[in-house]
């Protein structure tokens, strides 16, 4: 039975991933997510059902438009696969629980924010306002720590990024502040601190690699939202173990 639920959740994740691509690419520029229907960016041919099977359409068409042969961005199948994997991961880690459901919605937020921030360097309010009530209601319904734990997480997340945004004058935006306040509420204080440390570590390491390989310029601004999203995912999935392991090491 578990295998069927796992497959089902993965397929649902792939389909949502396909939708999250549309949301992440359209909402930041004020476009509707339903209209117009998806088209090839080059020849304008309207995409049919055959072109919109998550991940597989890309593989079968070898990453090209079936009509004009133009290369399709690998961003699409990449984020479809990532969404499918994250949904599955939440189920394998937490089973059929409220914690898994909350994790799946949180994964949705993280994916959309990552796409929007990578493409436009923006985290749209609309996306945050859509996810915030669902995440907060689910968190209140499935708390595994006292409520103030989550309240502190939100204060820490929003407060810390706000402080950095004010000190660095533009290094981080208000979108990052609101995003990490929301992630902090879902994570709770301990995992929120961990998520921030992970985000800084990933951001620094990848940033240095990108600069040393001359893919980005030293002064070029890079979005921080994707790192906050990645840190949040790891902290949500394994935060308690990582923090527990750390304290047993130093204790
Ligand atoms: Zn085309």
Boltz pocket constraint, residues with backbone or C-beta under 6 A from the ligand:
constraints:
  - pocket:
      binder: B
      contacts: [[A, 40], [A, 41], [A, 42], [A, 43], [A, 44], [A, 45], [A, 65], [A, 66], [A, 67], [A, 68], [A, 69], [A, 70]]
      max_distance: 6.0
